[in-house]
Amino acid sequence: MQILEPHALPSPERPAAPSAERRAAGIAPVDSLAAALAACADLLPRLAAVQSQGDPAAQRQALLQLPATLQAASAALARLAASAEEGIAHDTRGDALTGLADRAQLEAACAGLALQFPEAPLTLVAVDVDHLRHVNDHRSHATGDAVLRAVAEVLRAQSRPQDVLARADGGLFVVVLGGPVSTTRALLVAERLRAAIEGHAWAALGDGLRVTASLGVAARAPGEPLDDVLARAAAALHECKRGGRNQVRSRA
């Protein structure tokens, strides 16, 4: 399946924010996203246990025992909201060349989608630029970088706001569909991405330049490690390479 990714200056008298003080001291900030995900994940099975109670009186008693867990989740979400604005302003992670997510952000986003859709597989599309080394060697690395930036823009234009776009390595991009989608639909999306990359105005970057991509689609089962589904998507795109490139393949 395929397709197809948070300034004003303080016045001199204003004290530095605690997180700014922690950064200045070289102390790593608390990962508020991971804490919020963990707190909410702890809440879900407890709610399921309440629902499994057949007796209304037992359900009421079980609900009355939830406040501590609810407070922990609420506090974690409050910390996440409080850190969002500052995190957007100061987070230097991400792929510097394309502006897409990096591997750490990809993993965090996938964890969030898994929590949002716990029973549904998540569709991941690996997009690898064909013959990127040839572009670097026979034109220039500057042209190769321009190609990568252009591919990133094509993926942005063809994706939805809830989709996750990341650059994994070199000419390899990853698109995670933001919600459940059928295999047939995912393959159609992947084909649209492939065609959009092929049809881009590449001549603007160099006379005679032509760029295509091979795409591999795989679905991540609930609880499956991200590395495993990435490996299957990579295996599918390598099948494209062996078959002549500029194709879409899927791997179960």
Secondary structure, DSSP 8 states (H G I E B T S, - for coil): -----------TTS---HHHHHHHTT-----HHHHHHHHHHHHHHHHHHHHH--SHHHHHHHHHT-HHHHHHHHHHHHHHHHHHHHHHHH---S-TTT--B-HHHHHHHHHHHHHHSTTS-EEEEEEEETTHHHHHHHT-HHHHHHHHHHHHHHHHHHS-TTSEEEEEETTEEEEE-SS---HHHHHHHHHHHHHHHHTS-GGGGSTT----EEEEEEEE-TT--HHHHHHHHHHHHHHHHHTTSS-EEE--
